[in-house]
């Protein structure tokens, strides 16, 4: 039928510590009470990495490196709106990488 199937996928990189004064990911930030990876993905169009920290969506480039280290997975909470996936917490960011 000539239609091209375009499917964007992302993979979970983990739960990472964050600093309020010097966040690792900070570009194109938006906030929403019902933030989810699928909503954040739309916001981060053109970026390679995105993260969620307690309702805040942030974007980054492929050269992103965690400055503060990997946190225990139990510190990143499950999203309210995207059953089973992680949405960070107060001082931890759930980070995802896009695969196109």
MODELLER restraints for C-alpha pairs under 7 A, 6 or more apart:
rsr = mdl.restraints
at = mdl.atoms
rsr.add(forms.Gaussian(group=physical.xy_distance, feature=features.Distance(at['CA:8:A'], at['CA:99:A']), mean=6.35, stdev=0.5))
rsr.add(forms.Gaussian(group=physical.xy_distance, feature=features.Distance(at['CA:8:A'], at['CA:100:A']), mean=5.03, stdev=0.5))
rsr.add(forms.Gaussian(group=physical.xy_distance, feature=features.Distance(at['CA:9:A'], at['CA:98:A']), mean=5.96, stdev=0.5))
rsr.add(forms.Gaussian(group=physical.xy_distance, feature=features.Distance(at['CA:9:A'], at['CA:99:A']), mean=5.20, stdev=0.5))
rsr.add(forms.Gaussian(group=physical.xy_distance, feature=features.Distance(at['CA:9:A'], at['CA:100:A']), mean=6.25, stdev=0.5))
rsr.add(forms.Gaussian(group=physical.xy_distance, feature=features.Distance(at['CA:10:A'], at['CA:96:A']), mean=6.24, stdev=0.5))
rsr.add(forms.Gaussian(group=physical.xy_distance, feature=features.Distance(at['CA:10:A'], at['CA:97:A']), mean=5.35, stdev=0.5))
rsr.add(forms.Gaussian(group=physical.xy_distance, feature=features.Distance(at['CA:10:A'], at['CA:98:A']), mean=4.24, stdev=0.5))
rsr.add(forms.Gaussian(group=physical.xy_distance, feature=features.Distance(at['CA:10:A'], at['CA:99:A']), mean=5.43, stdev=0.5))
rsr.add(forms.Gaussian(group=physical.xy_distance, feature=features.Distance(at['CA:11:A'], at['CA:96:A']), mean=5.46, stdev=0.5))
rsr.add(forms.Gaussian(group=physical.xy_distance, feature=features.Distance(at['CA:11:A'], at['CA:97:A']), mean=5.36, stdev=0.5))
rsr.add(forms.Gaussian(group=physical.xy_distance, feature=features.Distance(at['CA:11:A'], at['CA:98:A']), mean=6.53, stdev=0.5))
rsr.add(forms.Gaussian(group=physical.xy_distance, feature=features.Distance(at['CA:12:A'], at['CA:95:A']), mean=6.16, stdev=0.5))
rsr.add(forms.Gaussian(group=physical.xy_distance, feature=features.Distance(at['CA:12:A'], at['CA:96:A']), mean=4.46, stdev=0.5))
rsr.add(forms.Gaussian(group=physical.xy_distance, feature=features.Distance(at['CA:12:A'], at['CA:97:A']), mean=6.54, stdev=0.5))
rsr.add(forms.Gaussian(group=physical.xy_distance, feature=features.Distance(at['CA:13:A'], at['CA:95:A']), mean=5.43, stdev=0.5))
rsr.add(forms.Gaussian(group=physical.xy_distance, feature=features.Distance(at['CA:13:A'], at['CA:96:A']), mean=5.26, stdev=0.5))
rsr.add(forms.Gaussian(group=physical.xy_distance, feature=features.Distance(at['CA:13:A'], at['CA:97:A']), mean=6.69, stdev=0.5))
rsr.add(forms.Gaussian(group=physical.xy_distance, feature=features.Distance(at['CA:14:A'], at['CA:94:A']), mean=5.80, stdev=0.5))
rsr.add(forms.Gaussian(group=physical.xy_distance, feature=features.Distance(at['CA:14:A'], at['CA:95:A']), mean=5.66, stdev=0.5))
rsr.add(forms.Gaussian(group=physical.xy_distance, feature=features.Distance(at['CA:15:A'], at['CA:70:A']), mean=6.04, stdev=0.5))
rsr.add(forms.Gaussian(group=physical.xy_distance, feature=features.Distance(at['CA:15:A'], at['CA:71:A']), mean=5.36, stdev=0.5))
rsr.add(forms.Gaussian(group=physical.xy_distance, feature=features.Distance(at['CA:15:A'], at['CA:72:A']), mean=6.76, stdev=0.5))
rsr.add(forms.Gaussian(group=physical.xy_distance, feature=features.Distance(at['CA:15:A'], at['CA:73:A']), mean=5.61, stdev=0.5))
rsr.add(forms.Gaussian(group=physical.xy_distance, feature=features.Distance(at['CA:15:A'], at['CA:76:A']), mean=5.93, stdev=0.5))
rsr.add(forms.Gaussian(group=physical.xy_distance, feature=features.Distance(at['CA:15:A'], at['CA:88:A']), mean=6.88, stdev=0.5))
rsr.add(forms.Gaussian(group=physical.xy_distance, feature=features.Distance(at['CA:15:A'], at['CA:92:A']), mean=6.35, stdev=0.5))
rsr.add(forms.Gaussian(group=physical.xy_distance, feature=features.Distance(at['CA:15:A'], at['CA:93:A']), mean=5.66, stdev=0.5))
rsr.add(forms.Gaussian(group=physical.xy_distance, feature=features.Distance(at['CA:15:A'], at['CA:94:A']), mean=4.63, stdev=0.5))
rsr.add(forms.Gaussian(group=physical.xy_distance, feature=features.Distance(at['CA:15:A'], at['CA:95:A']), mean=6.40, stdev=0.5))
rsr.add(forms.Gaussian(group=physical.xy_distance, feature=features.Distance(at['CA:16:A'], at['CA:69:A']), mean=5.82, stdev=0.5))
rsr.add(forms.Gaussian(group=physical.xy_distance, feature=features.Distance(at['CA:16:A'], at['CA:70:A']), mean=4.41, stdev=0.5))
rsr.add(forms.Gaussian(group=physical.xy_distance, feature=features.Distance(at['CA:16:A'], at['CA:71:A']), mean=4.80, stdev=0.5))
rsr.add(forms.Gaussian(group=physical.xy_distance, feature=features.Distance(at['CA:16:A'], at['CA:92:A']), mean=5.35, stdev=0.5))
rsr.add(forms.Gaussian(group=physical.xy_distance, feature=features.Distance(at['CA:16:A'], at['CA:93:A']), mean=5.25, stdev=0.5))
rsr.add(forms.Gaussian(group=physical.xy_distance, feature=features.Distance(at['CA:16:A'], at['CA:94:A']), mean=6.46, stdev=0.5))
rsr.add(forms.Gaussian(group=physical.xy_distance, feature=features.Distance(at['CA:17:A'], at['CA:68:A']), mean=5.37, stdev=0.5))
rsr.add(forms.Gaussian(group=physical.xy_distance, feature=features.Distance(at['CA:17:A'], at['CA:69:A']), mean=5.78, stdev=0.5))
rsr.add(forms.Gaussian(group=physical.xy_distance, feature=features.Distance(at['CA:17:A'], at['CA:70:A']), mean=6.16, stdev=0.5))
rsr.add(forms.Gaussian(group=physical.xy_distance, feature=features.Distance(at['CA:17:A'], at['CA:71:A']), mean=5.52, stdev=0.5))
rsr.add(forms.Gaussian(group=physical.xy_distance, feature=features.Distance(at['CA:17:A'], at['CA:91:A']), mean=6.10, stdev=0.5))
rsr.add(forms.Gaussian(group=physical.xy_distance, feature=features.Distance(at['CA:17:A'], at['CA:92:A']), mean=4.55, stdev=0.5))
rsr.add(forms.Gaussian(group=physical.xy_distance, feature=features.Distance(at['CA:17:A'], at['CA:93:A']), mean=6.43, stdev=0.5))
rsr.add(forms.Gaussian(group=physical.xy_distance, feature=features.Distance(at['CA:18:A'], at['CA:24:A']), mean=6.75, stdev=0.5))
rsr.add(forms.Gaussian(group=physical.xy_distance, feature=features.Distance(at['CA:18:A'], at['CA:68:A']), mean=6.23, stdev=0.5))
rsr.add(forms.Gaussian(group=physical.xy_distance, feature=features.Distance(at['CA:18:A'], at['CA:91:A']), mean=5.25, stdev=0.5))
rsr.add(forms.Gaussian(group=physical.xy_distance, feature=features.Distance(at['CA:18:A'], at['CA:92:A']), mean=5.27, stdev=0.5))
rsr.add(forms.Gaussian(group=physical.xy_distance, feature=features.Distance(at['CA:18:A'], at['CA:93:A']), mean=6.44, stdev=0.5))
rsr.add(forms.Gaussian(group=physical.xy_distance, feature=features.Distance(at['CA:19:A'], at['CA:91:A']), mean=6.76, stdev=0.5))
rsr.add(forms.Gaussian(group=physical.xy_distance, feature=features.Distance(at['CA:24:A'], at['CA:66:A']), mean=6.44, stdev=0.5))
rsr.add(forms.Gaussian(group=physical.xy_distance, feature=features.Distance(at['CA:24:A'], at['CA:67:A']), mean=6.37, stdev=0.5))
rsr.add(forms.Gaussian(group=physical.xy_distance, feature=features.Distance(at['CA:25:A'], at['CA:58:A']), mean=5.79, stdev=0.5))
rsr.add(forms.Gaussian(group=physical.xy_distance, feature=features.Distance(at['CA:25:A'], at['CA:59:A']), mean=5.96, stdev=0.5))
rsr.add(forms.Gaussian(group=physical.xy_distance, feature=features.Distance(at['CA:25:A'], at['CA:60:A']), mean=5.65, stdev=0.5))
rsr.add(forms.Gaussian(group=physical.xy_distance, feature=features.Distance(at['CA:26:A'], at['CA:58:A']), mean=5.27, stdev=0.5))
rsr.add(forms.Gaussian(group=physical.xy_distance, feature=features.Distance(at['CA:26:A'], at['CA:59:A']), mean=6.20, stdev=0.5))
rsr.add(forms.Gaussian(group=physical.xy_distance, feature=features.Distance(at['CA:27:A'], at['CA:58:A']), mean=5.73, stdev=0.5))
rsr.add(forms.Gaussian(group=physical.xy_distance, feature=features.Distance(at['CA:27:A'], at['CA:59:A']), mean=4.99, stdev=0.5))
rsr.add(forms.Gaussian(group=physical.xy_distance, feature=features.Distance(at['CA:27:A'], at['CA:60:A']), mean=6.09, stdev=0.5))
rsr.add(forms.Gaussian(group=physical.xy_distance, feature=features.Distance(at['CA:28:A'], at['CA:58:A']), mean=5.97, stdev=0.5))
rsr.add(forms.Gaussian(group=physical.xy_distance, feature=features.Distance(at['CA:28:A'], at['CA:59:A']), mean=5.93, stdev=0.5))
rsr.add(forms.Gaussian(group=physical.xy_distance, feature=features.Distance(at['CA:29:A'], at['CA:56:A']), mean=6.75, stdev=0.5))
rsr.add(forms.Gaussian(group=physical.xy_distance, feature=features.Distance(at['CA:29:A'], at['CA:57:A']), mean=5.43, stdev=0.5))
rsr.add(forms.Gaussian(group=physical.xy_distance, feature=features.Distance(at['CA:29:A'], at['CA:58:A']), mean=4.53, stdev=0.5))
rsr.add(forms.Gaussian(group=physical.xy_distance, feature=features.Distance(at['CA:29:A'], at['CA:59:A']), mean=6.85, stdev=0.5))
rsr.add(forms.Gaussian(group=physical.xy_distance, feature=features.Distance(at['CA:30:A'], at['CA:56:A']), mean=5.82, stdev=0.5))
rsr.add(forms.Gaussian(group=physical.xy_distance, feature=features.Distance(at['CA:30:A'], at['CA:57:A']), mean=5.32, stdev=0.5))
rsr.add(forms.Gaussian(group=physical.xy_distance, feature=features.Distance(at['CA:30:A'], at['CA:58:A']), mean=6.87, stdev=0.5))
rsr.add(forms.Gaussian(group=physical.xy_distance, feature=features.Distance(at['CA:31:A'], at['CA:55:A']), mean=5.52, stdev=0.5))
rsr.add(forms.Gaussian(group=physical.xy_distance, feature=features.Distance(at['CA:31:A'], at['CA:56:A']), mean=4.37, stdev=0.5))
rsr.add(forms.Gaussian(group=physical.xy_distance, feature=features.Distance(at['CA:31:A'], at['CA:57:A']), mean=6.08, stdev=0.5))
rsr.add(forms.Gaussian(group=physical.xy_distance, feature=features.Distance(at['CA:32:A'], at['CA:55:A']), mean=5.22, stdev=0.5))
rsr.add(forms.Gaussian(group=physical.xy_distance, feature=features.Distance(at['CA:32:A'], at['CA:56:A']), mean=6.52, stdev=0.5))
rsr.add(forms.Gaussian(group=physical.xy_distance, feature=features.Distance(at['CA:33:A'], at['CA:55:A']), mean=5.38, stdev=0.5))
rsr.add(forms.Gaussian(group=physical.xy_distance, feature=features.Distance(at['CA:34:A'], at['CA:55:A']), mean=6.69, stdev=0.5))
rsr.add(forms.Gaussian(group=physical.xy_distance, feature=features.Distance(at['CA:34:A'], at['CA:81:A']), mean=6.21, stdev=0.5))
rsr.add(forms.Gaussian(group=physical.xy_distance, feature=features.Distance(at['CA:35:A'], at['CA:55:A']), mean=5.07, stdev=0.5))
rsr.add(forms.Gaussian(group=physical.xy_distance, feature=features.Distance(at['CA:36:A'], at['CA:79:A']), mean=6.32, stdev=0.5))
rsr.add(forms.Gaussian(group=physical.xy_distance, feature=features.Distance(at['CA:36:A'], at['CA:81:A']), mean=6.31, stdev=0.5))
rsr.add(forms.Gaussian(group=physical.xy_distance, feature=features.Distance(at['CA:36:A'], at['CA:82:A']), mean=5.90, stdev=0.5))
rsr.add(forms.Gaussian(group=physical.xy_distance, feature=features.Distance(at['CA:36:A'], at['CA:87:A']), mean=6.57, stdev=0.5))
rsr.add(forms.Gaussian(group=physical.xy_distance, feature=features.Distance(at['CA:40:A'], at['CA:57:A']), mean=5.52, stdev=0.5))
rsr.add(forms.Gaussian(group=physical.xy_distance, feature=features.Distance(at['CA:44:A'], at['CA:50:A']), mean=6.60, stdev=0.5))
rsr.add(forms.Gaussian(group=physical.xy_distance, feature=features.Distance(at['CA:44:A'], at['CA:59:A']), mean=5.59, stdev=0.5))
rsr.add(forms.Gaussian(group=physical.xy_distance, feature=features.Distance(at['CA:47:A'], at['CA:59:A']), mean=6.31, stdev=0.5))
rsr.add(forms.Gaussian(group=physical.xy_distance, feature=features.Distance(at['CA:47:A'], at['CA:60:A']), mean=5.87, stdev=0.5))
rsr.add(forms.Gaussian(group=physical.xy_distance, feature=features.Distance(at['CA:47:A'], at['CA:61:A']), mean=5.66, stdev=0.5))
rsr.add(forms.Gaussian(group=physical.xy_distance, feature=features.Distance(at['CA:48:A'], at['CA:60:A']), mean=6.31, stdev=0.5))
rsr.add(forms.Gaussian(group=physical.xy_distance, feature=features.Distance(at['CA:48:A'], at['CA:61:A']), mean=5.11, stdev=0.5))
rsr.add(forms.Gaussian(group=physical.xy_distance, feature=features.Distance(at['CA:48:A'], at['CA:62:A']), mean=5.23, stdev=0.5))
rsr.add(forms.Gaussian(group=physical.xy_distance, feature=features.Distance(at['CA:48:A'], at['CA:97:A']), mean=5.95, stdev=0.5))
rsr.add(forms.Gaussian(group=physical.xy_distance, feature=features.Distance(at['CA:48:A'], at['CA:98:A']), mean=5.40, stdev=0.5))
rsr.add(forms.Gaussian(group=physical.xy_distance, feature=features.Distance(at['CA:49:A'], at['CA:59:A']), mean=5.77, stdev=0.5))
rsr.add(forms.Gaussian(group=physical.xy_distance, feature=features.Distance(at['CA:49:A'], at['CA:60:A']), mean=4.88, stdev=0.5))
rsr.add(forms.Gaussian(group=physical.xy_distance, feature=features.Distance(at['CA:49:A'], at['CA:61:A']), mean=5.70, stdev=0.5))
rsr.add(forms.Gaussian(group=physical.xy_distance, feature=features.Distance(at['CA:49:A'], at['CA:62:A']), mean=6.25, stdev=0.5))
rsr.add(forms.Gaussian(group=physical.xy_distance, feature=features.Distance(at['CA:49:A'], at['CA:96:A']), mean=5.75, stdev=0.5))
rsr.add(forms.Gaussian(group=physical.xy_distance, feature=features.Distance(at['CA:49:A'], at['CA:97:A']), mean=4.57, stdev=0.5))
rsr.add(forms.Gaussian(group=physical.xy_distance, feature=features.Distance(at['CA:49:A'], at['CA:98:A']), mean=6.15, stdev=0.5))
rsr.add(forms.Gaussian(group=physical.xy_distance, feature=features.Distance(at['CA:50:A'], at['CA:58:A']), mean=5.64, stdev=0.5))
rsr.add(forms.Gaussian(group=physical.xy_distance, feature=features.Distance(at['CA:50:A'], at['CA:59:A']), mean=4.27, stdev=0.5))
rsr.add(forms.Gaussian(group=physical.xy_distance, feature=features.Distance(at['CA:50:A'], at['CA:60:A']), mean=5.89, stdev=0.5))
rsr.add(forms.Gaussian(group=physical.xy_distance, feature=features.Distance(at['CA:50:A'], at['CA:95:A']), mean=5.82, stdev=0.5))
rsr.add(forms.Gaussian(group=physical.xy_distance, feature=features.Distance(at['CA:50:A'], at['CA:96:A']), mean=5.34, stdev=0.5))
rsr.add(forms.Gaussian(group=physical.xy_distance, feature=features.Distance(at['CA:50:A'], at['CA:97:A']), mean=6.50, stdev=0.5))
rsr.add(forms.Gaussian(group=physical.xy_distance, feature=features.Distance(at['CA:51:A'], at['CA:57:A']), mean=5.80, stdev=0.5))
rsr.add(forms.Gaussian(group=physical.xy_distance, feature=features.Distance(at['CA:51:A'], at['CA:58:A']), mean=5.27, stdev=0.5))
rsr.add(forms.Gaussian(group=physical.xy_distance, feature=features.Distance(at['CA:51:A'], at['CA:59:A']), mean=6.31, stdev=0.5))
rsr.add(forms.Gaussian(group=physical.xy_distance, feature=features.Distance(at['CA:51:A'], at['CA:93:A']), mean=5.92, stdev=0.5))
rsr.add(forms.Gaussian(group=physical.xy_distance, feature=features.Distance(at['CA:51:A'], at['CA:94:A']), mean=5.32, stdev=0.5))
rsr.add(forms.Gaussian(group=physical.xy_distance, feature=features.Distance(at['CA:51:A'], at['CA:95:A']), mean=4.21, stdev=0.5))
rsr.add(forms.Gaussian(group=physical.xy_distance, feature=features.Distance(at['CA:51:A'], at['CA:96:A']), mean=5.97, stdev=0.5))
rsr.add(forms.Gaussian(group=physical.xy_distance, feature=features.Distance(at['CA:52:A'], at['CA:58:A']), mean=6.38, stdev=0.5))
rsr.add(forms.Gaussian(group=physical.xy_distance, feature=features.Distance(at['CA:52:A'], at['CA:87:A']), mean=5.22, stdev=0.5))
rsr.add(forms.Gaussian(group=physical.xy_distance, feature=features.Distance(at['CA:52:A'], at['CA:88:A']), mean=5.55, stdev=0.5))
rsr.add(forms.Gaussian(group=physical.xy_distance, feature=features.Distance(at['CA:52:A'], at['CA:93:A']), mean=5.40, stdev=0.5))
rsr.add(forms.Gaussian(group=physical.xy_distance, feature=features.Distance(at['CA:52:A'], at['CA:94:A']), mean=5.29, stdev=0.5))
rsr.add(forms.Gaussian(group=physical.xy_distance, feature=features.Distance(at['CA:52:A'], at['CA:95:A']), mean=6.67, stdev=0.5))
rsr.add(forms.Gaussian(group=physical.xy_distance, feature=features.Distance(at['CA:53:A'], at['CA:87:A']), mean=6.12, stdev=0.5))
rsr.add(forms.Gaussian(group=physical.xy_distance, feature=features.Distance(at['CA:53:A'], at['CA:88:A']), mean=4.43, stdev=0.5))
rsr.add(forms.Gaussian(group=physical.xy_distance, feature=features.Distance(at['CA:53:A'], at['CA:89:A']), mean=5.26, stdev=0.5))
rsr.add(forms.Gaussian(group=physical.xy_distance, feature=features.Distance(at['CA:53:A'], at['CA:90:A']), mean=6.46, stdev=0.5))
rsr.add(forms.Gaussian(group=physical.xy_distance, feature=features.Distance(at['CA:53:A'], at['CA:92:A']), mean=6.17, stdev=0.5))
rsr.add(forms.Gaussian(group=physical.xy_distance, feature=features.Distance(at['CA:53:A'], at['CA:93:A']), mean=4.62, stdev=0.5))
rsr.add(forms.Gaussian(group=physical.xy_distance, feature=features.Distance(at['CA:53:A'], at['CA:94:A']), mean=6.56, stdev=0.5))
rsr.add(forms.Gaussian(group=physical.xy_distance, feature=features.Distance(at['CA:54:A'], at['CA:87:A']), mean=6.51, stdev=0.5))
rsr.add(forms.Gaussian(group=physical.xy_distance, feature=features.Distance(at['CA:54:A'], at['CA:88:A']), mean=5.65, stdev=0.5))
rsr.add(forms.Gaussian(group=physical.xy_distance, feature=features.Distance(at['CA:54:A'], at['CA:89:A']), mean=4.69, stdev=0.5))
rsr.add(forms.Gaussian(group=physical.xy_distance, feature=features.Distance(at['CA:54:A'], at['CA:90:A']), mean=5.70, stdev=0.5))
rsr.add(forms.Gaussian(group=physical.xy_distance, feature=features.Distance(at['CA:75:A'], at['CA:89:A']), mean=6.84, stdev=0.5))
rsr.add(forms.Gaussian(group=physical.xy_distance, feature=features.Distance(at['CA:75:A'], at['CA:92:A']), mean=6.93, stdev=0.5))
rsr.add(forms.Gaussian(group=physical.xy_distance, feature=features.Distance(at['CA:76:A'], at['CA:86:A']), mean=6.16, stdev=0.5))
rsr.add(forms.Gaussian(group=physical.xy_distance, feature=features.Distance(at['CA:76:A'], at['CA:87:A']), mean=6.41, stdev=0.5))
rsr.add(forms.Gaussian(group=physical.xy_distance, feature=features.Distance(at['CA:76:A'], at['CA:88:A']), mean=4.20, stdev=0.5))
rsr.add(forms.Gaussian(group=physical.xy_distance, feature=features.Distance(at['CA:76:A'], at['CA:89:A']), mean=5.32, stdev=0.5))
rsr.add(forms.Gaussian(group=physical.xy_distance, feature=features.Distance(at['CA:76:A'], at['CA:92:A']), mean=6.24, stdev=0.5))
rsr.add(forms.Gaussian(group=physical.xy_distance, feature=features.Distance(at['CA:76:A'], at['CA:94:A']), mean=6.46, stdev=0.5))
rsr.add(forms.Gaussian(group=physical.xy_distance, feature=features.Distance(at['CA:77:A'], at['CA:86:A']), mean=5.60, stdev=0.5))
rsr.add(forms.Gaussian(group=physical.xy_distance, feature=features.Distance(at['CA:77:A'], at['CA:87:A']), mean=5.72, stdev=0.5))
rsr.add(forms.Gaussian(group=physical.xy_distance, feature=features.Distance(at['CA:77:A'], at['CA:88:A']), mean=5.42, stdev=0.5))
rsr.add(forms.Gaussian(group=physical.xy_distance, feature=features.Distance(at['CA:77:A'], at['CA:89:A']), mean=5.94, stdev=0.5))
rsr.add(forms.Gaussian(group=physical.xy_distance, feature=features.Distance(at['CA:78:A'], at['CA:84:A']), mean=5.81, stdev=0.5))
rsr.add(forms.Gaussian(group=physical.xy_distance, feature=features.Distance(at['CA:78:A'], at['CA:85:A']), mean=5.51, stdev=0.5))
rsr.add(forms.Gaussian(group=physical.xy_distance, feature=features.Distance(at['CA:78:A'], at['CA:86:A']), mean=4.35, stdev=0.5))
rsr.add(forms.Gaussian(group=physical.xy_distance, feature=features.Distance(at['CA:78:A'], at['CA:87:A']), mean=5.73, stdev=0.5))
rsr.add(forms.Gaussian(group=physical.xy_distance, feature=features.Distance(at['CA:79:A'], at['CA:85:A']), mean=5.85, stdev=0.5))
rsr.add(forms.Gaussian(group=physical.xy_distance, feature=features.Distance(at['CA:79:A'], at['CA:86:A']), mean=5.37, stdev=0.5))
rsr.add(forms.Gaussian(group=physical.xy_distance, feature=features.Distance(at['CA:79:A'], at['CA:87:A']), mean=4.94, stdev=0.5))
rsr.add(forms.Gaussian(group=physical.xy_distance, feature=features.Distance(at['CA:86:A'], at['CA:94:A']), mean=6.03, stdev=0.5))
rsr.add(forms.Gaussian(group=physical.xy_distance, feature=features.Distance(at['CA:87:A'], at['CA:94:A']), mean=5.56, stdev=0.5))
rsr.add(forms.Gaussian(group=physical.xy_distance, feature=features.Distance(at['CA:88:A'], at['CA:94:A']), mean=4.58, stdev=0.5))
